[in-house]
Amino acid sequence: MVGAFTLQPRLLSSFVGDHFIQSKHHLSGLFQYNPGSKHVSMQLSRGLSGLTDFLFNKRNVEEVSTSKRNRLRPGEVSPRRPVPDHIVRPPYVNSWQSPGIASGAEVHNEKGIECMRASGRLAAQVLEYAGTLVKPGVKTDEIDEAVHRMIIDNGAYPSPLGYGGFPKSVCTSVNECICHGIPDSRALEDGDIINIDVTVYLNGYHGDTSATFFCGEVDDEARNLVQVTKECLYKAISICAPGVELKKIGQTIHDHADKHRYGVVREFVGHGVGRVFHSDPVVLHFRNNEAGRMMLNQTFTIEPMLTVGRINPVMWDDNWTVVTEDGSLSAQFEHTILITKDGAEILTKC
Protein backbone atom coordinates (compact mmCIF):
# COMPACT_ATOMS: atom_id res chain seq x y z
CA MET A 1 0.00 0.00 0.00
CA VAL A 2 1.48 3.31 -1.10
CA GLY A 3 -0.44 6.43 -0.30
CA ALA A 4 -4.04 6.02 -1.44
CA PHE A 5 -3.27 3.31 -3.98
CA THR A 6 -2.52 -0.39 -3.75
CA LEU A 7 0.31 -1.06 -6.17
CA GLN A 8 2.70 -3.87 -6.96
CA PRO A 9 6.18 -3.34 -8.41
CA ARG A 10 5.98 -4.31 -12.05
CA LEU A 11 8.00 -4.55 -15.20
CA LEU A 12 5.73 -3.57 -18.03
CA SER A 13 5.50 -5.65 -21.15
CA SER A 14 3.52 -4.43 -24.09
CA PHE A 15 0.58 -6.66 -23.36
CA VAL A 16 -0.05 -6.35 -19.66
CA GLY A 17 1.90 -4.40 -17.11
CA ASP A 18 1.84 -7.06 -14.47
CA HIS A 19 5.27 -8.62 -14.52
CA PHE A 20 6.69 -8.71 -11.03
CA ILE A 21 10.16 -7.29 -10.57
CA GLN A 22 12.14 -9.61 -8.36
CA SER A 23 13.67 -7.18 -5.90
CA LYS A 24 14.92 -7.12 -2.33
CA HIS A 25 13.91 -3.48 -2.05
CA HIS A 26 10.90 -2.56 0.09
CA LEU A 27 7.95 -0.98 -1.68
CA SER A 28 8.37 2.27 0.21
CA GLY A 29 11.81 2.63 -1.38
CA LEU A 30 10.51 2.03 -4.89
CA PHE A 31 7.64 4.53 -5.00
CA GLN A 32 7.23 8.24 -4.54
CA TYR A 33 3.64 9.36 -4.03
CA ASN A 34 2.24 12.86 -4.40
CA PRO A 35 -1.39 12.94 -3.12
CA GLY A 36 -1.99 16.37 -4.64
CA SER A 37 -1.20 15.28 -8.19
CA LYS A 38 -2.60 11.72 -7.97
CA HIS A 39 0.61 10.48 -9.56
CA VAL A 40 2.85 7.70 -8.37
CA SER A 41 6.43 7.62 -9.61
CA MET A 42 8.30 4.33 -9.48
CA GLN A 43 12.04 4.76 -9.07
CA LEU A 44 14.11 1.75 -10.14
CA SER A 45 17.84 1.43 -10.65
CA ARG A 46 19.30 0.00 -13.85
CA GLY A 47 20.27 -3.05 -11.84
CA LEU A 48 16.64 -3.79 -11.06
CA SER A 49 14.94 -3.43 -14.41
CA GLY A 50 17.19 -1.79 -16.98
CA LEU A 51 14.61 0.98 -17.25
CA THR A 52 15.90 4.30 -15.99
CA ASP A 53 13.54 7.16 -15.29
CA PHE A 54 10.80 4.56 -14.89
CA LEU A 55 7.47 6.32 -14.46
CA PHE A 56 4.28 4.57 -13.46
CA ASN A 57 1.40 7.01 -13.03
CA LYS A 58 -2.22 6.79 -12.03
CA ARG A 59 -4.79 9.51 -12.23
CA ASN A 60 -8.52 9.98 -12.33
CA VAL A 61 -9.87 9.87 -15.87
CA GLU A 62 -11.78 13.10 -15.24
CA GLU A 63 -8.62 15.22 -15.23
CA VAL A 64 -8.43 17.76 -18.03
CA SER A 65 -6.68 16.83 -21.28
CA THR A 66 -4.99 19.23 -23.69
CA SER A 67 -6.08 17.08 -26.65
CA LYS A 68 -8.55 18.47 -29.20
CA ARG A 69 -10.20 15.05 -29.41
CA ASN A 70 -12.79 13.91 -26.93
CA ARG A 71 -10.98 12.11 -24.12
CA LEU A 72 -11.60 8.37 -23.80
CA ARG A 73 -13.93 7.28 -21.04
CA PRO A 74 -14.48 3.76 -19.71
CA GLY A 75 -17.48 1.87 -21.05
CA GLU A 76 -19.27 -1.18 -19.71
CA VAL A 77 -17.30 -4.44 -19.77
CA SER A 78 -19.27 -7.57 -20.60
CA PRO A 79 -18.79 -10.87 -18.72
CA ARG A 80 -15.78 -13.05 -19.44
CA ARG A 81 -16.35 -15.25 -22.47
CA PRO A 82 -16.17 -19.04 -22.02
CA VAL A 83 -13.57 -21.32 -23.62
CA PRO A 84 -14.45 -24.97 -24.41
CA ASP A 85 -12.96 -27.50 -22.01
CA HIS A 86 -11.03 -29.35 -24.72
CA ILE A 87 -8.84 -26.32 -25.52
CA VAL A 88 -5.50 -26.40 -23.72
CA ARG A 89 -4.99 -23.44 -21.41
CA PRO A 90 -1.74 -21.70 -20.42
CA PRO A 91 -0.66 -22.42 -16.84
CA TYR A 92 -1.52 -18.90 -15.58
CA VAL A 93 -5.23 -19.10 -16.44
CA ASN A 94 -7.57 -18.77 -13.46
CA SER A 95 -4.78 -17.31 -11.34
CA TRP A 96 -5.11 -13.65 -10.43
CA GLN A 97 -1.35 -13.43 -10.04
CA SER A 98 0.81 -12.69 -13.04
CA PRO A 99 3.55 -15.21 -13.75
CA GLY A 100 6.10 -12.48 -14.44
CA ILE A 101 8.90 -12.49 -16.99
CA ALA A 102 10.48 -15.94 -17.02
CA SER A 103 14.25 -16.28 -16.85
CA GLY A 104 15.97 -17.70 -19.87
CA ALA A 105 15.58 -17.02 -23.57
CA GLU A 106 13.14 -18.86 -25.82
CA VAL A 107 15.50 -20.80 -28.11
CA HIS A 108 13.86 -23.58 -30.14
CA ASN A 109 14.63 -26.82 -31.90
CA GLU A 110 13.03 -27.59 -35.25
CA LYS A 111 9.79 -28.82 -33.76
CA GLY A 112 9.56 -25.73 -31.58
CA ILE A 113 10.17 -23.48 -34.57
CA GLU A 114 7.34 -25.11 -36.49
CA CYS A 115 5.04 -24.68 -33.50
CA MET A 116 6.02 -21.03 -33.28
CA ARG A 117 5.33 -20.58 -36.98
CA ALA A 118 1.87 -22.09 -36.52
CA SER A 119 0.94 -19.91 -33.53
CA GLY A 120 2.37 -16.83 -35.21
CA ARG A 121 0.45 -17.50 -38.42
CA LEU A 122 -2.82 -17.91 -36.54
CA ALA A 123 -2.23 -14.72 -34.55
CA ALA A 124 -1.59 -12.85 -37.80
CA GLN A 125 -4.76 -14.22 -39.39
CA VAL A 126 -6.82 -13.24 -36.36
CA LEU A 127 -5.33 -9.74 -36.36
CA GLU A 128 -5.99 -9.32 -40.07
CA TYR A 129 -9.62 -10.35 -39.55
CA ALA A 130 -10.00 -8.06 -36.54
CA GLY A 131 -8.79 -5.14 -38.64
CA THR A 132 -11.62 -5.65 -41.14
CA LEU A 133 -14.10 -5.05 -38.31
CA VAL A 134 -12.81 -1.55 -37.56
CA LYS A 135 -15.61 0.78 -38.65
CA PRO A 136 -17.45 3.72 -37.08
CA GLY A 137 -20.17 2.45 -34.76
CA VAL A 138 -18.54 -0.92 -34.03
CA LYS A 139 -18.00 -1.53 -30.31
CA THR A 140 -14.61 -2.71 -29.14
CA ASP A 141 -16.42 -5.47 -27.25
CA GLU A 142 -17.77 -6.72 -30.59
CA ILE A 143 -14.19 -6.95 -31.85
CA ASP A 144 -13.28 -8.96 -28.76
CA GLU A 145 -16.21 -11.31 -29.33
CA ALA A 146 -15.18 -11.95 -32.94
CA VAL A 147 -11.52 -12.46 -32.02
CA HIS A 148 -12.45 -14.81 -29.19
CA ARG A 149 -14.61 -16.92 -31.49
CA MET A 150 -12.01 -17.17 -34.26
CA ILE A 151 -9.26 -18.20 -31.85
CA ILE A 152 -11.23 -20.97 -30.16
CA ASP A 153 -12.64 -22.14 -33.51
CA ASN A 154 -9.02 -22.80 -34.48
CA GLY A 155 -8.39 -24.85 -31.36
CA ALA A 156 -6.32 -22.16 -29.63
CA TYR A 157 -6.65 -20.18 -26.42
CA PRO A 158 -6.71 -16.34 -26.37
CA SER A 159 -3.59 -15.69 -24.27
CA PRO A 160 -4.73 -12.42 -22.64
CA LEU A 161 -7.88 -13.99 -21.16
CA GLY A 162 -7.24 -14.54 -17.47
CA TYR A 163 -3.64 -13.29 -17.52
CA GLY A 164 -3.33 -11.62 -14.12
CA GLY A 165 -7.11 -11.24 -14.14
CA PHE A 166 -7.35 -9.53 -17.54
CA PRO A 167 -11.05 -9.93 -18.46
CA LYS A 168 -10.93 -10.07 -22.25
CA SER A 169 -9.38 -11.99 -25.15
CA VAL A 170 -7.73 -9.06 -26.93
CA CYS A 171 -6.49 -5.55 -26.16
CA THR A 172 -8.13 -2.66 -28.00
CA SER A 173 -6.29 0.63 -27.47
CA VAL A 174 -8.00 3.66 -29.02
CA ASN A 175 -6.46 7.09 -29.74
CA GLU A 176 -4.52 8.17 -26.61
CA CYS A 177 -4.56 4.67 -25.16
CA ILE A 178 -0.95 3.49 -25.28
CA CYS A 179 -1.77 -0.16 -24.55
CA HIS A 180 -3.87 -2.64 -22.55
CA GLY A 181 -7.22 -1.14 -23.45
CA ILE A 182 -10.07 -3.37 -22.27
CA PRO A 183 -12.75 -3.97 -24.93
CA ASP A 184 -16.02 -2.46 -23.76
CA SER A 185 -19.27 -0.84 -24.87
CA ARG A 186 -17.62 2.22 -26.44
CA ALA A 187 -18.37 2.46 -30.15
CA LEU A 188 -15.56 3.45 -32.49
CA GLU A 189 -15.90 6.92 -34.00
CA ASP A 190 -14.95 8.29 -37.39
CA GLY A 191 -11.34 9.47 -37.19
CA ASP A 192 -10.27 7.12 -34.40
CA ILE A 193 -7.15 5.01 -34.54
CA ILE A 194 -7.11 1.69 -32.72
CA ASN A 195 -4.35 -0.75 -31.85
CA ILE A 196 -5.51 -4.35 -31.68
CA ASP A 197 -3.13 -6.65 -29.80
CA VAL A 198 -3.65 -10.38 -30.43
CA THR A 199 -1.89 -13.29 -28.75
CA VAL A 200 -2.87 -16.93 -29.23
CA TYR A 201 -1.77 -20.05 -27.37
CA LEU A 202 -1.67 -22.92 -29.86
CA ASN A 203 -0.18 -26.35 -29.17
CA GLY A 204 1.72 -24.99 -26.18
CA TYR A 205 3.24 -21.91 -27.89
CA HIS A 206 2.24 -18.24 -27.91
CA GLY A 207 2.17 -16.05 -31.02
CA ASP A 208 1.98 -12.31 -30.30
CA THR A 209 1.27 -9.44 -32.70
CA SER A 210 -0.47 -6.08 -32.95
CA ALA A 211 -1.21 -3.31 -35.43
CA THR A 212 -2.85 0.10 -35.44
CA PHE A 213 -5.85 0.55 -37.74
CA PHE A 214 -7.74 3.57 -39.09
CA CYS A 215 -11.43 4.02 -38.38
CA GLY A 216 -13.14 5.94 -41.15
CA GLU A 217 -11.56 9.23 -42.26
CA VAL A 218 -8.41 9.80 -40.21
CA ASP A 219 -6.52 13.11 -40.16
CA ASP A 220 -2.93 13.60 -41.25
CA GLU A 221 -1.60 13.78 -37.71
CA ALA A 222 -2.87 10.27 -37.00
CA ARG A 223 -1.85 8.86 -40.38
CA ASN A 224 1.72 10.13 -40.06
CA LEU A 225 2.11 8.79 -36.53
CA VAL A 226 0.86 5.35 -37.52
CA GLN A 227 3.09 5.22 -40.59
CA VAL A 228 6.24 6.17 -38.70
CA THR A 229 5.48 3.71 -35.89
CA LYS A 230 5.17 0.92 -38.44
CA GLU A 231 8.43 2.01 -40.06
CA CYS A 232 10.15 1.90 -36.67
CA LEU A 233 9.14 -1.73 -36.23
CA TYR A 234 10.37 -2.85 -39.64
CA LYS A 235 13.61 -0.90 -39.40
CA ALA A 236 14.29 -2.60 -36.06
CA ILE A 237 13.54 -6.05 -37.49
CA SER A 238 15.89 -5.39 -40.42
CA ILE A 239 18.95 -5.12 -38.16
CA CYS A 240 18.26 -8.35 -36.24
CA ALA A 241 20.58 -11.36 -36.65
CA PRO A 242 22.59 -13.75 -34.48
CA GLY A 243 25.15 -11.91 -32.35
CA VAL A 244 23.61 -8.46 -32.83
CA GLU A 245 23.36 -6.43 -29.62
CA LEU A 246 19.77 -6.11 -28.41
CA LYS A 247 20.33 -2.45 -27.60
CA LYS A 248 20.55 -1.72 -31.35
CA ILE A 249 16.78 -2.26 -31.53
CA GLY A 250 16.19 0.70 -29.23
CA GLN A 251 18.75 2.81 -31.03
CA THR A 252 17.13 2.14 -34.42
CA ILE A 253 13.62 2.90 -33.21
CA HIS A 254 14.58 6.01 -31.27
CA ASP A 255 16.62 7.44 -34.16
CA HIS A 256 13.72 7.11 -36.58
CA ALA A 257 11.18 8.50 -34.13
CA ASP A 258 13.43 11.48 -33.45
CA LYS A 259 13.57 12.32 -37.16
CA HIS A 260 9.81 12.78 -37.09
CA ARG A 261 9.72 14.37 -33.62
CA TYR A 262 7.66 11.63 -32.02
CA GLY A 263 8.08 10.40 -28.47
CA VAL A 264 9.04 6.81 -27.66
CA VAL A 265 7.24 5.30 -24.68
CA ARG A 266 9.82 3.74 -22.36
CA GLU A 267 7.77 1.85 -19.80
CA PHE A 268 6.53 -0.91 -22.09
CA VAL A 269 8.88 -3.42 -23.63
CA GLY A 270 9.22 -6.27 -26.06
CA HIS A 271 9.95 -9.70 -24.63
CA GLY A 272 10.83 -13.27 -25.31
CA VAL A 273 7.79 -15.31 -26.30
CA GLY A 274 7.19 -18.98 -27.02
CA ARG A 275 6.35 -21.68 -24.53
CA VAL A 276 5.75 -18.90 -22.03
CA PHE A 277 3.96 -15.62 -22.73
CA HIS A 278 6.75 -13.37 -21.44
CA SER A 279 10.39 -14.29 -20.96
CA ASP A 280 13.89 -12.93 -21.39
CA PRO A 281 15.09 -10.87 -23.11
CA VAL A 282 13.54 -7.53 -22.17
CA VAL A 283 13.57 -5.58 -25.45
CA LEU A 284 13.83 -1.83 -24.91
CA HIS A 285 12.53 0.46 -27.65
CA PHE A 286 14.61 3.51 -26.71
CA ARG A 287 18.35 4.24 -26.63
CA ASN A 288 19.98 2.23 -23.86
CA ASN A 289 23.19 0.53 -22.81
CA GLU A 290 21.76 -2.79 -21.70
CA ALA A 291 23.81 -5.92 -22.34
CA GLY A 292 22.70 -8.92 -24.37
CA ARG A 293 22.92 -10.29 -27.89
CA MET A 294 20.50 -12.11 -30.17
CA MET A 295 20.82 -15.88 -30.46
CA LEU A 296 20.15 -18.27 -33.32
CA ASN A 297 16.64 -19.79 -33.14
CA GLN A 298 15.53 -17.33 -30.48
CA THR A 299 12.04 -15.80 -30.55
CA PHE A 300 10.99 -12.44 -29.11
CA THR A 301 8.72 -9.51 -29.84
CA ILE A 302 9.52 -5.98 -30.95
CA GLU A 303 6.64 -3.57 -30.34
CA PRO A 304 7.40 0.16 -30.35
CA MET A 305 4.83 2.65 -29.05
CA LEU A 306 5.14 6.23 -30.26
CA THR A 307 3.28 9.36 -29.21
CA VAL A 308 2.58 12.73 -30.78
CA GLY A 309 3.01 14.47 -27.44
CA ARG A 310 4.24 13.56 -23.98
CA ILE A 311 5.48 10.02 -23.39
CA ASN A 312 4.51 9.70 -19.72
CA PRO A 313 1.82 7.02 -19.23
CA VAL A 314 -1.04 7.18 -16.75
CA MET A 315 -3.25 4.29 -15.73
CA TRP A 316 -7.00 4.20 -15.27
CA ASP A 317 -8.58 2.84 -12.14
CA ASP A 318 -9.20 -0.50 -13.89
CA ASN A 319 -5.45 -1.16 -13.37
CA TRP A 320 -5.00 -2.03 -17.05
CA THR A 321 -5.82 0.83 -19.43
CA VAL A 322 -2.75 3.02 -20.00
CA VAL A 323 -3.14 6.40 -21.71
CA THR A 324 -0.91 9.35 -22.55
CA GLU A 325 -0.66 11.95 -19.84
CA ASP A 326 -1.66 14.81 -22.14
CA GLY A 327 -4.30 12.96 -24.17
CA SER A 328 -2.14 12.95 -27.31
CA LEU A 329 -2.34 10.13 -29.84
CA SER A 330 -0.32 6.95 -29.46
CA ALA A 331 0.30 4.14 -31.96
CA GLN A 332 1.91 0.69 -31.76
CA PHE A 333 2.95 -2.16 -34.05
CA GLU A 334 4.28 -5.56 -33.00
CA HIS A 335 5.67 -8.74 -34.50
CA THR A 336 7.06 -11.96 -33.08
CA ILE A 337 10.35 -12.73 -34.81
CA LEU A 338 12.66 -15.73 -35.06
CA ILE A 339 16.42 -15.12 -35.27
CA THR A 340 17.79 -17.12 -38.21
CA LYS A 341 21.29 -17.51 -39.64
CA ASP A 342 20.36 -14.99 -42.33
CA GLY A 343 18.71 -12.41 -40.07
CA ALA A 344 15.18 -12.50 -38.74
CA GLU A 345 12.00 -14.23 -39.85
CA ILE A 346 8.68 -12.55 -39.06
CA LEU A 347 6.49 -15.28 -37.62
CA THR A 348 3.32 -13.22 -37.22
CA LYS A 349 2.38 -12.81 -40.85
CA CYS A 350 -0.31 -14.47 -42.94
N, C-alpha and C positions, 0 to 999 in steps of 0.2 A: 504494500500500500504506500503510495507516494502522493502526498497532498490529498486532493479530492478524488484521485483516480486510482484504480487498481490496474497495475501494469506489470508485464513480465519482460525481462530483457530479451530482445529478439535480434536475430539477424534476418534481414528482409530479402526474401527471394522475390522474383517477379510475380509468382502466383499468389502466395499468401505470406504475409509478414509474421509468421509464427514459428520461426526456427530458433530454438533456444540457444543462446550463447553460453557455452560451458565456461564459467568464470568463478574464481574464488572471491571475487569482489562482492561486497554487500550491496544490495539495491540502492541504499541511501548514497553510496559513493558513485553510482552510475547515473543517477538522475538529478537534474536541477529543475525545480518546479516554481513557476511564478503564478500564484493564484489570480493576480490581476489580469494577466493576459490569456489565461487558460491554455498556456503552452507548456509542454514538458520537453526539455532538451535532454537527450541521452548522450553522455560523454564517455566515449570508449577509446582506449589507446589502440595504436596500430597492432600491438601484440594480441589484443583481444579479438578484433574482427577484421583488421585491415582496412577499416573504413574510418578515416579521420573526418573530423567535423560532422560526426553522425548526428542527425537531427530527427527526432521522432516527436511530432506535434499532434496535439488533439485540440479541437476547438468546437464550439457549438456551431451548427450549420447555419444559424441565423445571423452570424456576423456578416458585416457588409463586405461585398466584393467590389473590386475596381473594374471587373469585366463588363463589357457592354451587353453580353448575352445574359439571359436569365440564369441565375445560379441553380445548379441541380438541387433537388430536394428528395429525400427518401420517399419511396412509394411503399405500397403494401407488398409483403413477401408471402408467396403462396407456400403451402406445406411441402415438405421434402418429398420428392418423387421416389416411388419404389423401384427397386432393381430386382429382377427375377433371381430366385435362389440358386439357379444353376450357374450364374455368372460369378467367376472368381473375383474376390475382392482383395484390394491391397490390405496389408496387415493393420494399417492405422484406422481403418473404417470402424465406426462406432466408438472410437476413443475421442474424448474431447481434448486430449493432449496431443500437441504436434510432435511428430517423431524427430524433428530437427534435421540438420544437415549431416548426413552420414559421413564418417571418415572413410577415406579411400576413394580413388577414382573409379569410374565405370569403364573398365577395359574389357573387351569382349573377344570370345573365340568366334569361329565362323557361325556356329548355331546362334549365338547371342546377337551377332550382327544381323542375321536374317530376321530374328525376332524384333530387333530394333527397327529394321526397315519396314516390317509389317505394321508395327504400332505407329511409326511415323507417318506411313502412307495413309492409315485410317484417320489419324488426327488431321492430316492435310485435307482429306476428303470431307470430313465433318466441318472444318473451318470454311472451306470453299462453299459448302451448302449453306452454312449459317450466314455467310456474306450475301447470298441471294435473297435472304429474308429482310435485309435492312432497307426499310421503306418508311416514309412518314406514316405515323399512326400505329405502327407495329410496336407492341409492348416488349420490353426486354425479357419479361417472363415467358413470352411466347417463343422467343429465340431459345431460351433455356429448355423449354418443353421439347422443341424440335431437335435440338442437339442431344438431349437425354435419350430420346426415342431412337435416333439414328445410331448412337453408340451402343445401346443395349441390343438393338436389332442385329448388330454386327458381332455380338458375343463378347463385347468389351465392357469395362466399367468406367464411368466418368470420374477420373482421378480427383477432381476437386471435391466431390460430394462426400461430406463427412470428414474432410481433412481438417483437423483441429476444430471441428464443429461447423465448418463452412456449409451453408444450407442448400447450395445449388450445384448444378453440374457443369457450369461454365461461368467465366467472369465476363461481364459486359460493362466496359468503362467508357462513359460518354463525356465528351467535351473536356472539362477540366479534371475529370477523374483520371488520375495517373494509372491506377491499377486496382484490382480486387473489387470492382463494382459488383454488387449483388443484383442479379436480375430481379425486377419487381414490376409493379403495375404502371410505371411511367411509360408513356408512349413516346417513341422517337419523333422528333420534329424536323421539319425541313431545314437543312443547314447544319444539322448535327454531324459530328464525327463520332465513331464508336469503335473501340478496340474490343475484339472478341478473342478470348484466350481459352484455347481448347487443349485438354490433356486427356489421353485415353490410356487405360491399363488393359493391355491385350496379351494373353499368354504369358503373364508375369513380367511384362516390360511396359514402361511408360513412354509415350510419344507426346511431345509438348511443343505447341506452336501458337502464334497469335498474329493478328493483322488488324490494321485500322481501316475502317470502311467509311465511305461517304453516304450520308442520308439525304437524298434529294439534291437540291442546288446548294453547293457549298462554296463559301467565299474564298478568295485568293489566299488569305492568311492561313486558313485551315488546309487548303490544298498544298501550299508550299511546305508547311510543317510536316504533313504526312509524307510528302515526297522525299524530303531530306532525311526523315527518320528511317524510311525504307532504304535509302542510299547508305546510311550509316551501317545498317545491318549487313548489307551485301559487301560493302568495303571491308568490314571486319572479317567476314567469312573468307574473303579473297586472300587474306594474309595468313590464314591458318594452315599449319602443316606440322609434322612431327619435329620436335625440338624447338619450335618457335616459342618465345616467351609469352605467357598469357597476358602480361601487361601491355603488349602491343595492341591488343583488342581495344582497351580503353584509350590508348593514344590515338588510334585510327578514328574511333568514333568521336572523341572530343575534338580532334583537329577539324573534322568535317563539319561538326555542329558549330564550331567557332566561326568558320567561314561564312555561315549563314546567320550568325548571331542568335543561335538558339541555346537554351540552357540544357544541361545534361543532368538528369536526376541521379543522385549518388546513392540513395538509401536502398535501392532495389537492384538486385544482381542476377546475372546468369548463374548456372549451376550444373554440376554433373547430373545426368538423368539416365535411367535405364531400369535396372531391377528395383531401384528405389527412386522415389519421386525427386528427392533433392540430395545431392551428395557433393563431395569435393570434385572439381575445384570451385571456389567462389570466383565468378567472372565479373570483374569490375568494368563498368562502361565509361569511366573517366580516367584521366591521366593518373598513374599511380606507380609505385615502385615495389609492388608486391612480387615475391619470388614465385617460381613455378613455370614449367614448360609443358607444352602439349605432347601427348604420347600417342603412338600408333594404336589404332583401334579403340581409342577413347571416345566417349560421347558426352557432350554437354550442350547447354543452350547459350545462345547470345541473344539479348533482348533489350536493346537500348530504348529508353524513354526520354523524349525531348519535350521541352516546353517553350512557349512563346515568351513567357515572362519569368517570374521567380521560380526557382527550383525547389524551394522548401515544401515538403509535403505536410498535410494535416489530415487527421483521421476522424471520421464520423464516429458517433457514439455506438454504431453497430460493431466497432472494433475490426472492421474489414476495409470499408470504402476509404480510399486515399485520394485526396484532391489537392490541386495546387493551392498554395496559400492565398494567392491574389485572384483566383478564379480564371487564370489564363489557360488557354488550350494546352493539352498534352496529347502526344501520340506515341505509339509503341508498335514495334514489329519483333517477331521472334521466330527462330528456327532451332530445331535440334540438329546438330551436325555430328558426323563421324570423321575422326582424323584418319586419313588414308596415307599411303606412301607418296601419293601425288599431290596431297593437299587436304581438302575437306569435301566430304559428300554431304549434301543437304538431304536429311532423311525425311523431313516433313514437307514433302511435295507430292502432288498427285502424279 
